[in-house]
Amino acid sequence: MARAKILLTRAWPKAVEAELASRYDVATNPTDAPMSPAALAQAMREHDAVCPTVTDKIDADVLAAAERAKILGNFGVGFEHIDLEAARAKGVLVTNTPDVLTDATADIALLLMLAAARRAGEGERMVRANRWKGWAPTQLMGVQVTGKTLGLVGYGRIAQATAKRAHHGFGMRILYHDPVRAPADVEAETAATHCATLGELLAEADFVSLHCPGGPETHHLIGRDALARMKPTAVLVNTARGPVVEQQALAEALKAGGIAAAGLDVYEGEPAVPDALKALENVVLLPHLGSATIETREAMGMRVVANLDAFFAGDPPPDRVA
C-alpha cells in the first residue's frame, strides 16, 4: 500500500521529521522560507496532507487547488492564517496543536513583563556599546513587578498559566477581560477578578498582557483609544497576535509617555517591524519566540503526527478545528 504524501512547509524539529518519515512519504521545504501562494496551491494538488505554519496564508485561492490534499495539519495553536470556511467548502479538514505550547508562551509573557519593567533591553544595549560606566544610584530605574496589578485580555489556557506565574510567583493582583467568564474554581486559583469591559481593565492594570485570538473581532483592539485609557506608568505585553495592536499608535504612545513601556513578541506584517518601534528604548522586541523551546516545538510536531495518524487510519483527529 502506497504511503500518504505529506508536505512540511517549513523545517520542523529533526525528531518530528524522522517520526513522520518512518510512516509517510515526507517532502520538506529545503529553503525554510515561507512558501508562495502558487507553491502552496501546487502542494495542495500533489500531497495528501499539507502541514502549514503561521507564516503560510492558506486562503480560498490556495484551497481551491486542493485536488488531492484532504487535511491541513497546522503546526501551531492559532489558525487565523487558514480560511476555515473555504476549507470546509472544499472538504479539507484542519487541525491544530493546542495545550502543548501553553507553558512556553506564558514564560515569554513573564519575560517581557520583567524585561520591559526593569529596562533590561536598555541595559544590555548600554553594556554592549561600552557605554556603562559603573553602578549609579539613579541609573536605569525601572518599576517593580511584585505586588502590582496584571490585566489579562483573553483568559484561555495561556492567560491562565501567565496568571498563575504572576500571582503565585510575584504576588500580583489578577484582572481579566474575556467574553466568556471563567468558572469560579478557575478564578479562585489566582483570585482573579473578571472585568466586564476592556476599558475597566485598562484603567486599573499596571501591566496589560494580551492573550486574545487574532481575526477581525480583535484587529487593532489596542489602538489609540485603548492606549489612552491605560495608566502612563503601565506596561503593555503582546504574545498573542500582531494585528491586535495598532503599532503606529503604540509607538506614538510610548514616545509621548502615554504608557511607560511595552514588550512585544508578535507584530502585524511579520517579519517587518516598524522603524518607529525599533527607534524607541522603552520597548523590548523579540522575534516571535513564544513557543520556541526544544520541548515545546517537538511536542507541537508530535501533536500534528497524532492528528495525521488518526486521519489516515480513518479516525477523527483529536485536534480538529474545521
VOBA-1610 file (N, C-alpha, C; in pm, whole numbers, padded with zeros to 5 digits, always signed):
BEGIN
Met+00085-00120+00000Met+00000+00000+00000Met+00088+00125+00000Ala+00060+00218-00090Ala+00141+00340-00101Ala+00124+00425+00024Arg+00234+00485+00066Arg+00229+00572+00184Arg+00175+00709+00146Ala+00103+00771+00237Ala+00048+00905+00213Ala+00162+01005+00195Lys+00140+01099+00106Lys+00240+01203+00080Lys+00210+01325+00167Ile+00310+01368+00243Ile+00297+01478+00338Ile+00396+01587+00301Leu+00352+01713+00305Leu+00444+01825+00285Leu+00454+01908+00412Leu+00577+01933+00458Leu+00603+02027+00566Leu+00647+02158+00502Thr+00575+02266+00527Thr+00604+02391+00457Thr+00729+02462+00510Arg+00773+02427+00632Arg+00895+02480+00691Arg+00973+02366+00754Ala+01098+02392+00791Ala+01176+02290+00862Ala+01118+02269+01001Trp+01101+02145+01041Trp+01050+02110+01173Trp+01163+02048+01255Pro+01146+02033+01385Pro+01248+01964+01465Pro+01281+01827+01404Lys+01408+01794+01404Lys+01452+01672+01338Lys+01384+01547+01392Ala+01358+01544+01522Ala+01294+01426+01580Ala+01154+01406+01523Val+01084+01515+01497Val+00949+01506+01442Val+00954+01467+01295Glu+01046+01527+01221Glu+01061+01490+01080Glu+01092+01341+01066Ala+01176+01290+01154Ala+01211+01148+01149Ala+01090+01061+01181Glu+01010+01103+01278Glu+00890+01027+01315Glu+00793+01021+01198Leu+00773+01133+01132Leu+00684+01135+01016Leu+00738+01049+00903Ala+00869+01059+00878Ala+00930+00984+00768Ala+00925+00834+00790Ser+00907+00792+00916Ser+00902+00648+00944Ser+00775+00582+00891Arg+00673+00663+00860Arg+00549+00602+00809Arg+00479+00681+00699Tyr+00536+00795+00659Tyr+00478+00870+00548Tyr+00587+00906+00447Asp+00541+00940+00328Asp+00632+00992+00226Asp+00638+01143+00247Val+00744+01189+00313Val+00752+01327+00359Val+00838+01411+00266Ala+00783+01525+00224Ala+00859+01626+00150Ala+00878+01746+00241Thr+00995+01805+00234Thr+01024+01922+00316Thr+01058+02042+00228Asn+01063+02158+00289Asn+01097+02282+00219Asn+01245+02309+00242Pro+01330+02287+00144Pro+01474+02298+00167Pro+01522+02439+00200Thr+01446+02540+00160Thr+01488+02678+00187Thr+01447+02726+00325Asp+01350+02658+00387Asp+01293+02700+00516Asp+01248+02847+00510Ala+01196+02889+00397Ala+01140+03023+00381Ala+00990+03008+00354Pro+00910+03108+00391Pro+00766+03098+00363Pro+00739+03069+00215Met+00650+02977+00190Met+00618+02939+00052Met+00524+03040-00011Ser+00536+03056-00141Ser+00450+03147-00214Ser+00310+03088-00226Pro+00208+03172-00253Pro+00074+03119-00275Pro+00069+03015-00387Ala+00147+03039-00494Ala+00149+02943-00604Ala+00207+02808-00560Ala+00313+02813-00479Ala+00374+02690-00431Ala+00281+02616-00336Leu+00210+02689-00253Leu+00114+02627-00162Leu-00001+02563-00239Ala-00047+02632-00343Ala-00154+02576-00425Ala-00107+02448-00493Gln+00015+02448-00543Gln+00069+02327-00606Gln+00079+02213-00506Ala+00118+02247-00384Ala+00126+02145-00279Ala-00010+02082-00253Met-00116+02160-00259Met-00250+02108-00235Met-00292+02013-00347Arg-00231+02028-00465Arg-00261+01938-00576Arg-00185+01806-00567Glu-00066+01811-00505Glu+00026+01698-00516Glu+00040+01614-00390His-00013+01661-00276His+00008+01590-00149His-00125+01553-00084Asp-00122+01447-00006Asp-00241+01405+00067Asp-00264+01493+00190Ala-00156+01546+00245Ala-00166+01635+00361Ala-00062+01745+00347Val-00100+01865+00384Val-00007+01978+00388Val-00004+02027+00532Cys+00117+02050+00582Cys+00134+02090+00721Cys+00192+02232+00725Pro+00105+02332+00736Pro+00148+02471+00733Pro+00185+02524+00870Thr+00240+02645+00871Thr+00267+02718+00994Thr+00203+02855+00983Val+00221+02937+01085Val+00163+03070+01087Val+00214+03157+00973Thr+00326+03122+00913Thr+00382+03203+00804Thr+00317+03172+00669Asp+00228+03073+00665Asp+00163+03032+00540Asp+00019+03079+00537Lys-00015+03163+00439Lys-00152+03209+00425Lys-00229+03111+00336Ile-00313+03033+00400Ile-00392+02933+00328Ile-00531+02993+00304Asp-00544+03068+00195Asp-00669+03138+00167Asp-00755+03059+00070Ala-00865+03119+00028Ala-00959+03049-00060Ala-00895+03010-00192Asp-00806+03095-00244Asp-00741+03063-00371Asp-00651+02940-00358Val-00576+02933-00249Val-00491+02816-00226Val-00577+02691-00210Leu-00683+02703-00132Leu-00768+02587-00106Leu-00845+02542-00230Ala-00869+02634-00322Ala-00938+02597-00445Ala-00859+02495-00526Ala-00728+02492-00501Ala-00640+02399-00574Ala-00631+02261-00508Ala-00705+02241-00400Ala-00695+02116-00323Ala-00759+02000-00397Glu-00687+01949-00497Glu-00736+01835-00573Glu-00706+01704-00501Arg-00596+01704-00424Arg-00554+01581-00356Arg-00555+01595-00204Ala-00508+01707-00155Ala-00496+01726-00010Ala-00633+01724+00056Lys-00643+01650+00165Lys-00769+01639+00239Lys-00754+01682+00385Ile-00632+01717+00426Ile-00611+01761+00564Ile-00496+01861+00569Leu-00516+01965+00651Leu-00411+02060+00685Leu-00373+02035+00831Gly-00253+01983+00853Gly-00206+01958+00989Gly-00126+02079+01035Asn-00195+02177+01088Asn-00131+02304+01122Asn-00035+02290+01240Phe+00086+02344+01222Phe+00189+02342+01327Phe+00174+02471+01408Gly+00087+02466+01508Gly+00059+02583+01590Gly-00084+02578+01641Val-00109+02652+01746Val-00245+02653+01803Val-00335+02751+01730Gly-00279+02864+01683Gly-00358+02963+01611Gly-00379+02922+01467Phe-00495+02957+01412Phe-00524+02918+01273Phe-00590+03031+01195Glu-00560+03157+01235Glu-00617+03272+01165Glu-00565+03283+01022His-00452+03218+00994His-00395+03224+00859His-00461+03125+00763Ile-00557+03048+00813Ile-00627+02950+00731Ile-00773+02992+00717Asp-00824+02994+00595Asp-00965+03026+00570Asp-01047+02901+00599Leu-01102+02895+00718Leu-01173+02774+00761Leu-01299+02750+00679Glu-01369+02856+00642Glu-01491+02838+00562Glu-01458+02779+00426Ala-01349+02830+00365Ala-01308+02776+00235Ala-01263+02631+00250Ala-01199+02600+00361Ala-01155+02462+00384Ala-01276+02369+00396Arg-01375+02412+00471Arg-01496+02329+00486Arg-01564+02309+00351Ala-01573+02417+00274Ala-01640+02409+00144Ala-01567+02314+00050Lys-01437+02305+00064Lys-01357+02220-00022Lys-01341+02078+00035Gly-01391+02057+00156Gly-01379+01925+00218Gly-01242+01896+00272Val-01169+02001+00311Val-01035+01985+00368Val-01043+02002+00519Leu-01005+01902+00591Leu-01008+01905+00737Leu-00887+01984+00789Val-00905+02056+00899Val-00798+02137+00958Val-00780+02099+01105Thr-00653+02079+01146Thr-00623+02053+01287Thr-00519+02152+01336Asn-00508+02162+01468Asn-00405+02250+01527Asn-00334+02175+01640Thr-00255+02250+01721Thr-00176+02185+01828Thr-00199+02257+01960Pro-00315+02240+02023Pro-00341+02310+02150Pro-00265+02248+02267Asp-00270+02316+02379Asp-00219+02268+02509Asp-00066+02268+02520Val+00006+02217+02421Val+00147+02189+02440Val+00236+02313+02441Leu+00187+02427+02394Leu+00271+02548+02396Leu+00231+02647+02505Thr+00142+02606+02592Thr+00091+02696+02697Thr+00202+02748+02787Asp+00281+02658+02843Asp+00382+02700+02941Asp+00491+02785+02877Ala+00537+02746+02759Ala+00645+02822+02694Ala+00601+02964+02664Thr+00477+02981+02619Thr+00430+03115+02585Thr+00404+03198+02710Ala+00354+03135+02815Ala+00335+03207+02941Ala+00470+03252+02996Asp+00572+03170+02981Asp+00706+03209+03026Asp+00754+03335+02952Ile+00729+03340+02821Ile+00770+03456+02742Ile+00694+03581+02785Ala+00566+03566+02819Ala+00489+03681+02866Ala+00551+03740+02993Leu+00591+03651+03086Leu+00656+03699+03208Leu+00793+03760+03177Leu+00866+03698+03086Leu+00996+03752+03046Leu+00982+03894+02994Leu+00884+03918+02908Leu+00863+04051+02852Leu+00818+04151+02958Met+00732+04106+03049Met+00690+04194+03159Met+00810+04241+03239Leu+00895+04147+03278Leu+01011+04180+03360Leu+01112+04264+03284Ala+01139+04225+03159Ala+01239+04297+03080Ala+01197+04440+03054Ala+01067+04460+03023Ala+01019+04596+02996Ala+01015+04679+03124Ala+00969+04618+03233Ala+00956+04692+03359Ala+01092+04732+03415Arg+01191+04643+03401Arg+01323+04668+03457Arg+01424+04722+03356Arg+01376+04758+03238Arg+01458+04824+03135Arg+01578+04739+03096Ala+01556+04609+03087Ala+01664+04515+03058Ala+01722+04535+02919Gly+01638+04564+02821Gly+01688+04587+02687Gly+01781+04706+02680Glu+01742+04814+02746Glu+01828+04934+02751Glu+01961+04901+02818Gly+01954+04827+02926Gly+02075+04793+02999Gly+02171+04709+02917Glu+02117+04609+02847Glu+02205+04526+02766Glu+02269+04607+02653Arg+02190+04694+02589Arg+02246+04777+02483Arg+02356+04869+02536Met+02337+04918+02658Met+02439+05003+02718Met+02570+04927+02738Val+02559+04803+02790Val+02680+04723+02814Val+02748+04688+02682Arg+02672+04642+02584Arg+02730+04601+02456Arg+02797+04717+02383Ala+02746+04839+02403Ala+02802+04955+02336Ala+02915+05020+02416Asn+02954+04957+02527Asn+03062+05010+02613Asn+03027+05148+02668Arg+02898+05169+02692Arg+02856+05298+02750Arg+02834+05290+02900Trp+02847+05170+02958Trp+02823+05156+03102Trp+02948+05199+03179Lys+02929+05294+03267Lys+03042+05349+03344Lys+03044+05300+03488Gly+02958+05204+03518Gly+02953+05152+03654Gly+02822+05186+03723Trp+02803+05125+03840Trp+02678+05142+03914Trp+02657+05287+03952Ala+02530+05330+03948Ala+02493+05465+03991Ala+02356+05460+04055Pro+02329+05543+04156Pro+02205+05535+04233Pro+02077+05552+04151Thr+02082+05629+04044Thr+01960+05655+03967Thr+01967+05601+03825Gln+02059+05510+03798Gln+02077+05459+03662Gln+01970+05357+03626Leu+01901+05381+03514Leu+01804+05288+03457Leu+01705+05235+03560Met+01649+05324+03636Met+01549+05281+03734Met+01420+05242+03663Gly+01375+05120+03687Gly+01251+05073+03630Gly+01142+05072+03734Val+01043+04987+03713Val+00933+04974+03809Val+00926+04830+03856Gln+00877+04811+03976Gln+00867+04678+04035Gln+00747+04603+03979Val+00765+04474+03959Val+00657+04387+03914Val+00581+04330+04035Thr+00652+04290+04136Thr+00592+04229+04254Thr+00486+04317+04316Gly+00369+04257+04338Gly+00261+04327+04406Gly+00175+04415+04318Lys+00207+04426+04190Lys+00131+04513+04100Lys+00007+04441+04046Thr-00072+04513+03968Thr-00195+04458+03910Thr-00171+04421+03764Leu-00200+04295+03732Leu-00186+04244+03596Leu-00324+04227+03535Gly-00345+04290+03421Gly-00469+04275+03346Gly-00448+04187+03224Leu-00525+04080+03213Leu-00510+03984+03103Leu-00628+04000+03008Val-00599+04026+02882Val-00703+04041+02780Val-00716+03908+02709Gly-00826+03838+02737Gly-00841+03698+02700Gly-00800+03613+02819Tyr-00873+03504+02843Tyr-00840+03423+02961Tyr-00848+03274+02930Gly-00781+03237+02822Gly-00768+03097+02787Gly-00652+03032+02861Arg-00604+02921+02807Arg-00501+02842+02876Arg-00374+02923+02903Ile-00327+02996+02801Ile-00201+03069+02817Ile-00218+03183+02917Ala-00328+03254+02909Ala-00352+03363+03004Ala-00360+03309+03147Gln-00427+03195+03165Gln-00439+03137+03299Gln-00303+03093+03352Ala-00219+03038+03263Ala-00084+02998+03305Ala-00001+03121+03341Thr-00019+03229+03267Thr+00050+03354+03297Thr+00003+03408+03433Ala-00127+03401+03456Ala-00183+03448+03583Ala-00125+03371+03701Lys-00110+03240+03688Lys-00054+03160+03797Lys+00089+03202+03829Arg+00169+03222+03725Arg+00307+03264+03746Arg+00312+03401+03814Ala+00228+03491+03766Ala+00229+03627+03818Ala+00176+03635+03961His+00068+03565+03987His+00004+03573+04119His+00083+03499+04226His+00120+03374+04196His+00189+03293+04297His+00338+03323+04303Gly+00396+03368+04192Gly+00538+03398+04190Gly+00572+03541+04228Phe+00485+03635+04192Phe+00514+03776+04213Phe+00407+03849+04295Gly+00313+03774+04348Gly+00212+03835+04433Gly+00126+03938+04361Met+00105+03919+04232Met+00029+04017+04156Met-00121+03996+04170Arg-00192+04106+04169Arg-00339+04103+04164Arg-00379+04080+04020Ile-00474+03987+03997Ile-00510+03947+03861Ile-00649+03998+03823Leu-00653+04070+03711Leu-00778+04108+03647Leu-00780+04042+03509Tyr-00899+04014+03458Tyr-00905+03963+03322Tyr-01034+04008+03255His-01026+04021+03122His-01144+04051+03042His-01155+03947+02933Asp-01269+03881+02927Asp-01295+03779+02828Asp-01446+03773+02807Pro-01491+03757+02683Pro-01637+03749+02661Pro-01703+03637+02739Val-01628+03530+02765Val-01680+03418+02843Val-01612+03417+02979Arg-01689+03435+03083Arg-01631+03437+03216Arg-01584+03297+03256Ala-01468+03291+03320Ala-01412+03164+03362Ala-01493+03105+03476Pro-01492+02973+03492Pro-01560+02910+03606Pro-01503+02961+03738Ala-01583+02954+03841Ala-01543+03006+03972Ala-01416+02942+04024Asp-01399+02811+04000Asp-01280+02744+04051Asp-01153+02790+03979Val-01166+02827+03850Val-01052+02878+03775Val-01015+03017+03827Glu-01114+03101+03850Glu-01087+03234+03907Glu-01021+03221+04044Ala-01067+03124+04122Ala-01016+03110+04259Ala-00868+03072+04262Glu-00818+03006+04158Glu-00678+02964+04157Glu-00582+03081+04170Thr-00623+03198+04119Thr-00537+03316+04126Thr-00611+03437+04183Ala-00724+03414+04246Ala-00809+03523+04298Ala-00836+03625+04188Ala-00861+03575+04068Ala-00879+03661+03950Ala-01016+03728+03952Thr-01017+03854+03910Thr-01141+03932+03902Thr-01176+03956+03756His-01299+03924+03720His-01345+03945+03583His-01388+04090+03563Cys-01338+04152+03459Cys-01378+04288+03422Cys-01479+04279+03309Ala-01594+04341+03327Ala-01699+04332+03226Ala-01661+04402+03096Thr-01577+04504+03106Thr-01536+04577+02986Thr-01384+04585+02978Leu-01335+04599+02857Leu-01192+04617+02837Leu-01145+04747+02899Gly-01226+04850+02887Gly-01190+04980+02943Gly-01165+04975+03093Glu-01247+04899+03163Glu-01229+04885+03308Glu-01095+04824+03340Leu-01058+04719+03267Leu-00929+04653+03289Leu-00812+04748+03259Leu-00820+04817+03146Leu-00710+04904+03105Leu-00685+05016+03205Ala-00791+05066+03264Ala-00777+05178+03357Ala-00714+05135+03489Glu-00730+05009+03527Glu-00681+04963+03658Glu-00545+04894+03654Ala-00510+04835+03542Ala-00393+04747+03537Ala-00261+04824+03529Asp-00162+04774+03601Asp-00025+04825+03589Asp+00047+04758+03472Phe+00008+04634+03445Phe+00060+04558+03332Phe-00059+04502+03256Val-00058+04515+03124Val-00164+04460+03040Val-00100+04358+02946Ser-00144+04233+02955Ser-00088+04126+02874Ser-00197+04070+02783Leu-00169+04065+02654Leu-00267+04026+02555Leu-00261+03876+02526His-00377+03810+02535His-00386+03667+02512His-00512+03631+02433Cys-00559+03724+02354Cys-00681+03702+02275Cys-00644+03649+02136Pro-00737+03583+02069Pro-00709+03533+01934Pro-00702+03648+01834Gly-00644+03620+01718Gly-00645+03717+01610Gly-00777+03711+01535Gly-00787+03788+01428Gly-00909+03788+01348Gly-00975+03924+01347Pro-01082+03939+01270Pro-01149+04069+01257Pro-01199+04127+01388Glu-01243+04042+01481Glu-01301+04092+01606Glu-01198+04160+01694Thr-01071+04122+01682Thr-00968+04180+01769Thr-00866+04264+01693His-00891+04289+01565His-00797+04369+01485His-00786+04509+01544His-00664+04550+01582His-00636+04681+01642His-00723+04706+01765Leu-00748+04599+01840Leu-00821+04613+01966Leu-00751+04712+02057Ile-00618+04706+02057Ile-00539+04801+02135Ile-00490+04910+02038Gly-00572+05013+02023Gly-00540+05127+01938Gly-00530+05253+02023Arg-00546+05367+01959Arg-00528+05494+02029Arg-00622+05510+02148Asp-00749+05475+02129Asp-00846+05491+02238Asp-00811+05400+02356Ala-00777+05274+02327Ala-00742+05181+02434Ala-00616+05226+02506Leu-00515+05267+02431Leu-00390+05311+02492Leu-00411+05433+02579Ala-00502+05520+02538Ala-00531+05641+02616Ala-00596+05608+02749Arg-00659+05491+02760Arg-00724+05450+02885Arg-00624+05392+02985Met-00506+05354+02937Met-00406+05293+03025Met-00335+05398+03110Lys-00281+05354+03221Lys-00203+05442+03307Lys-00075+05485+03235Pro-00027+05606+03259Pro+00101+05647+03198Pro+00219+05565+03251Thr+00200+05496+03361Thr+00305+05409+03418Thr+00289+05264+03375Ala+00190+05234+03291Ala+00158+05095+03257Ala+00254+05038+03153Val+00260+04904+03152Val+00341+04829+03057Val+00248+04737+02977Leu+00262+04739+02845Leu+00183+04653+02757Leu+00268+04538+02707Val+00213+04415+02710Val+00283+04296+02661Val+00195+04226+02559Asn+00253+04189+02445Asn+00177+04117+02343Asn+00250+03990+02301Thr+00193+03876+02340Thr+00240+03746+02293Thr+00130+03675+02216Ala+00025+03750+02179Ala-00092+03690+02115Ala-00076+03691+01963Arg-00127+03795+01899Arg-00117+03812+01755Arg-00084+03958+01727Gly+00003+03981+01630Gly+00047+04117+01599Gly-00065+04214+01568Pro-00163+04177+01483Pro-00267+04272+01445Pro-00359+04316+01558Val-00348+04255+01675Val-00430+04300+01789Val-00389+04442+01830Val-00264+04479+01804Val-00212+04610+01843Val-00194+04699+01720Glu-00243+04822+01730Glu-00217+04922+01627Glu-00077+04978+01651Gln+00019+04933+01574Gln+00159+04956+01605Gln+00199+05103+01601Gln+00147+05181+01506Gln+00181+05322+01499Gln+00129+05395+01622Ala+00008+05362+01663Ala-00048+05424+01783Ala+00034+05388+01906Leu+00082+05263+01913Leu+00165+05222+02025Leu+00296+05299+02027Ala+00359+05312+01911Ala+00485+05387+01904Ala+00466+05530+01950Glu+00355+05591+01909Glu+00328+05729+01949Glu+00305+05739+02099Ala+00232+05643+02156Ala+00206+05645+02299Ala+00334+05625+02379Leu+00420+05536+02333Leu+00548+05513+02402Leu+00638+05636+02394Lys+00640+05700+02281Lys+00726+05817+02263Lys+00676+05936+02344Ala+00545+05951+02353Ala+00486+06066+02422Ala+00469+06044+02572Gly+00495+05921+02620Gly+00477+05894+02762Gly+00335+05859+02799Gly+00255+05823+02698Gly+00118+05780+02727Gly+00115+05653+02808Ile+00208+05562+02779Ile+00234+05445+02864Ile+00386+05438+02884Ala+00427+05360+02983Ala+00569+05361+03020Ala+00655+05274+02929Ala+00605+05156+02894Ala+00689+05062+02821Ala+00603+04954+02757Ala+00666+04875+02672Ala+00597+04763+02607Ala+00696+04651+02583Gly+00643+04529+02576Gly+00721+04412+02539Gly+00644+04336+02433Leu+00704+04317+02315Leu+00634+04258+02202Leu+00707+04134+02151Asp+00631+04029+02125Asp+00686+03908+02064Asp+00626+03883+01927Val+00520+03956+01893Val+00450+03938+01766Val+00419+04075+01706Tyr+00403+04076+01572Tyr+00390+04202+01500Tyr+00293+04187+01383Glu+00231+04296+01348Glu+00148+04297+01228Glu+00239+04305+01106Gly+00221+04213+01013Gly+00306+04213+00895Gly+00443+04152+00918Glu+00453+04057+01012Glu+00581+03992+01036Glu+00642+03940+00906Pro+00776+03947+00892Pro+00876+03983+00992Pro+00910+04132+00998Ala+00836+04215+00925Ala+00862+04358+00931Ala+00823+04414+01068Val+00909+04498+01123Val+00882+04568+01248Val+00899+04717+01220Pro+00801+04799+01257Pro+00809+04941+01225Pro+00935+05007+01282Asp+00998+05091+01200Asp+01115+05165+01246Asp+01082+05250+01368Ala+00958+05297+01374Ala+00917+05382+01487Ala+00928+05307+01619Leu+00905+05176+01618Leu+00921+05095+01739Leu+01068+05063+01764Lys+01140+05030+01660Lys+01281+04994+01677Lys+01365+05112+01727Ala+01318+05232+01703Ala+01393+05351+01745Ala+01376+05383+01893Leu+01280+05318+01959Leu+01248+05352+02097Leu+01326+05265+02195Glu+01368+05324+02305Glu+01436+05249+02411Glu+01338+05175+02502Asn+01216+05228+02514Asn+01124+05173+02614Asn+01032+05065+02557Val+01083+04989+02462Val+01010+04872+02412Val+01108+04759+02392Val+01071+04640+02442Val+01150+04519+02424Val+01091+04442+02306Leu+01174+04407+02209Leu+01129+04344+02085Leu+01191+04205+02070Leu+01106+04103+02065Leu+01153+03966+02045Leu+01103+03914+01910Pro+01175+03821+01848Pro+01138+03768+01716Pro+01046+03647+01722His+00926+03666+01778His+00823+03562+01783His+00878+03432+01843Leu+00918+03441+01969Leu+00980+03328+02038Leu+00884+03254+02131Gly+00756+03289+02128Gly+00662+03236+02227Gly+00673+03088+02256Ser+00673+03004+02153Ser+00678+02859+02175Ser+00815+02801+02145Ala+00917+02886+02136Ala+01048+02842+02086Ala+01134+02776+02193Thr+01089+02662+02242Thr+01175+02574+02321Thr+01180+02440+02250Ile+01288+02368+02269Ile+01301+02237+02205Ile+01184+02147+02244Glu+01154+02148+02374Glu+01048+02059+02424Glu+00913+02093+02360Thr+00884+02223+02352Thr+00753+02264+02302Thr+00740+02239+02153Arg+00842+02277+02076Arg+00832+02259+01931Arg+00824+02111+01894Glu+00895+02026+01966Glu+00884+01883+01940Glu+00744+01832+01977Ala+00692+01881+02088Ala+00557+01838+02130Ala+00452+01886+02030Met+00469+02006+01975Met+00377+02055+01872Met+00379+01964+01750Gly+00501+01928+01708Gly+00512+01841+01592Gly+00450+01705+01616Met+00471+01650+01734Met+00414+01519+01765Met+00262+01525+01773Arg+00210+01641+01807Arg+00063+01658+01807Arg+00010+01653+01664Val+00085+01713+01571Val+00047+01704+01430Val+00052+01558+01384Val+00158+01487+01425Val+00171+01346+01389Val+00049+01267+01436Ala+00006+01292+01558Ala-00110+01221+01612Ala-00236+01251+01532Asn-00251+01376+01490Asn-00368+01412+01409Asn-00364+01344+01273Leu-00247+01341+01209Leu-00234+01276+01080Leu-00257+01125+01092Asp-00200+01064+01197Asp-00217+00921+01217Asp-00365+00885+01229Ala-00437+00965+01307Ala-00580+00937+01325Ala-00654+00952+01192Phe-00625+01059+01120Phe-00694+01086+00994Phe-00673+00974+00894Phe-00547+00933+00875Phe-00519+00831+00775Phe-00560+00691+00820Ala-00588+00676+00950Ala-00643+00548+00999Ala-00796+00546+00991Gly-00853+00658+00946Gly-00998+00667+00935Gly-01068+00707+01063Asp-00993+00760+01160Asp-01049+00803+01287Asp-01055+00955+01294Pro-01138+01010+01384Pro-01144+01154+01399Pro-01014+01209+01460Pro-00949+01305+01399Pro-00829+01363+01459Pro-00866+01432+01590Pro-00780+01422+01692Pro-00815+01476+01823Pro-00822+01628+01829Asp-00755+01696+01736Asp-00746+01842+01745Asp-00809+01911+01624Arg-00920+01858+01578Arg-00986+01915+01461Arg-01047+02052+01493Val-01024+02151+01407Val-01086+02283+01424Val-01179+02315+01309Ala-01174+02240+01200Ala-01267+02259+01088Ala-01272+02130+01005
//
